[in-house]
Amino acid sequence: MATVRASCPDCGDVEISTDDVQVRVCVETSVGSYAFRCPVCRAPVAKHAEAGIVHLLVSSGSPLTMWRLPAELSEAHRGPALTHDDLLAFHHLLETDGWFAGVAAMVKG
């Protein structure tokens, strides 16, 4: 188990164990990041990581998680974009009794 120096936005430089650093890499884009909980203030911290940093952390013992972009990103989107007025109308709908039946009636076709 190695010790690495990381930076907390509130506490500045801190030393943490590589066991306490979670490394994540996106399968599709190869973009990496790492996350840890600051040992001083206990706040969660997440940072972008270049490939060299990812390799260094993983080879030092940090666990690696590979993740995928949501499939919805590659779906075709049809129809007009959602507007602020649409969102406000939906919010008002959710405040009414029987809102679920109203929404279900809108999508039955």
N, C-alpha and C positions, 0 to 999 in steps of 0.2 A: 504494500500500500504506500503510495507516494503522496507527498504534500505539494499542492500547487497554490500559487498566488492568484487571486481573482479580485475583482473590483465590485463592491456594493455601491449603488448610487448614493446611499445615505452615509455609510461608514467608511468608504474609501477602500483601500487595499486590505484584504483579509486572507488568511491562510486556511485552506480546506483540504480535506482528504480526497483523493481521486474517487473513493467509494461514495462520496457525498455529491458528486457531479454526475448529472444525467446528460448524456450526449444523444442528440437526435439528428438524423439525416433523412431528407426527403428522397425517396427512391426516384421519382421522375425528374427532379431538378438538381439533385445532389447538393442542395443548400443545407448547411449544417448549423446547429446551434447547441448551446449547453445551458443547463439550468442547475441552480443550487439554492439552498437556503442559507442566508448569511448567518454565520455563527455568532455574530454580535447582536444584531437587531432581530433576527429570525425572519426577516422579510424574504419572500421568494425573489430570485433574480434570474433573468434569462437574457442571454446574449447571443448575437450572431457569431459563428465560428467559421473561419476559413478552413480549407481542407487540411492544412498542416496542423492547426490546433486540434481538429477532430482526431487526426492520426495520433498526435502526441497524447491526448487525454485517453483515448481508447487503449493505446499501447501501454499506458501507465496504470490501467486497471479500471477506468471509468466504464460503466455499462453503456452499451450502444443500443439505441432503438431506431429501427428503420421504419418510416411511415410513408403513407401514400396520400396524395391529394384526393379530396372527395370526388367520387364519380360524377356528382352533379355538375362539376365544373366543365365536363365535356359534353353535357347534354345540350341539345338544341333548345333555345328559349324563344317562344313564340308569343306574340301579343305585345301590347304596350308595356313600357317599364312602370313599375310601381311608383306612385307619386306620394308626396306628403299628405295630400287630401285623401288618397286611398287608405293610407295608414291610419289617419285620423278617423275616417268612416269605420274602419274595421275596429278600432279601439272603442268607438261609441257602440258598435254592434255587440261587442263583448260585455258591455255594461248592462245589456238588456236581459230580461228573463227569456229563456228559450232560444238563446243565441245559437246553440248548436243546431237546432232544427232549422233555423234560418239559413245557416251556412250550408247544411246538407241539402236544402231545397235549391240553393243557388248552383250546386254542382251536379245535381241530377239532370240528366239530359236525355 
